[in-house]
Amino acid sequence: MADETKEATKKGPVEKPDNCMKCNKRLQRKTWYYRNGGYYCGKRCWKLAVEAASKKKEA
């Protein structure tokens, strides 16, 4: 029974998207930026996405 619970809680490998969530640029391993469950091409795109989300939330 313990083996079943272990298998149920195991998560498979996380698949990262090929493109930035904000600007749609191709992600390169040495430069991708992961924050709040999303992959971005850099810190700038992440900040822009956060600002856009906060403006959308206010409106």
Residue, then its C-alpha position, 0 to 999 in steps of 0.5 A: m500500500a505504501d508503494e501505491t502512495k509513493e507512485a501517486t505522489k511522484k511527479g513526472p519530469v517538468e516540461k519547460p516551454d520552448n518560448c517566453m510567456k511574455c515576448n514569445k522568444r525562444l528560451q535558451r538554457k543559459t538565459w531562461y528565467y523561471r518565476n511564479g510557475g512561468y518561464y521567461c527569457g529574462k528578468r525584464c519580461w518577468k517584470l513586464a508580465v507582473e506589471a501587466a497582471s497587476k494592471k489587469k487585476e486592478a481594472 
